[in-house]
Amino acid sequence: MAFQYATRKPLMRLCETSFTVLTTVHTKVSGKTWCIAQSQATEPKLQQVLDYLCGQLDCKEIQPGGSCFNPNTVRNHASYAIDLNFQINGVCDISYANPAVTDPSFGTCVYP
C-alpha cells in the first residue's frame, strides 16, 4: 500500500448513518519532507525498486559521475530514487521507505 502525503485531501471516507469520519494522512505544514529507504528493507527489494523507478525517472545523479553516485551502494542509490519519485509524484511507499524531516543530502549529493 502506498503512503501518500496529501494537502488536506481525504483519502478515505467512512459514512455511518449518524456521522461521517474523514481520514487524512499527515500533512506537512512547514519545512520539507523527504522519503528514503527503510533501514530494514532488503537489498533485493531495494534493487527491484531502484530498477523500476529509474526506468520511469531521470536517475542521472546516481549514475557513474553523478553527484550522488558515491557511495555506490544499492541502499544509497535507492534512497535517492525513492526521494526523487516522492518529490515528483508525492508517493512514499511505506513497504520499503520512510518519510524523513531531516535532509538526507551529504557532501556534493543534494536530494531533490
N, C-alpha and C positions, 0 to 999 in steps of 0.2 A: 504494500500500500504506500503510495507516495504521500509525503508530508508536504503541504504547500502553504507558504505564507500567503496571507490574504490581507487586503486592506479593508477591514470591516465588512467582509462579504461572508454570509453564512455558507458553510459547506454542507450542512445537513439541517433539515427542518423536521422536527418531530411534532406532529399535531395530535393533540388529545382533545377530547370533547370540551374540556373546561379550560385548557391552557395550551399555549404554544411554547416550545422550547427551541431556541436557536443556538446552535453550537458553532462557534468560530474558532479558528486556530489562532495562535499567537500573532499579534500584530506588533511589528516593530515601530514604535512611535518616533524615536530619535536614534541617531547613530546609524551604524551599518551592521549588517549581518552577513556572514559567510556560511558556506556549507562545505564540510571537509569529511574525509573518510573516517569511519569509526575505527578506533584502535583495535577492536576485536574482529573487524571484518577480515576475512581470509584473503590471502594473496590471489588465489584463483578467482574469487568473486570480484575483487578489485580489478584484476586484469580484464575480466569479462565486461565490467562497467566501463573501464578505460577504452577498450576496443569499440564498444558501442558508441560512447559519447564522442570519441574522436572521429568516428565515421559520420557524425552529424554536425560537429562543431569544428572551428579552426583551432587546433591544438598546437600551433607553431611554437608557442613559448616552452613547451615540454619536449620539443624535437631537438636533436643534436644542434648545438649552437644557440638554442633559445635561452632566454633569461632564467627560465625555471627548469632547465634540463637536469641540473645537478641539485641535490643528489639524485643520481639516476636509479631510482627505486620505483617499483610499481605503486607503492603506497603514496609517495610524494606526487608522482605524475597523476594518479587517480584523484588525489585531493584537489589538485589544480583543475582537472577536467570536471570534477563534480561541482566545484565552485563556479566555474565558467558557465556550466549548464544552469546552475541556480541563479546566477546574475542575469542570464539571458531569458530563461523560461520560468523562473520563480519556483522551481521544484527542488526540494531537498528530501530525497528518499531515505527514510529512517531505517530501512532494512540494511543499509550499508554506510550511511552517512549521518552526521550530526550537525545541527546548526551551531554556529560559533559567533560570539560577540567580540572576540579578540582577533585582530588582524593576523592571519597566518603567514603574511608576507615575511620574507627574510632575505638579507643581502640584496642582490640585484633582482630577485624574484618578487614581483609585485602582483598579488592576487587581484583579480578584477573587482 
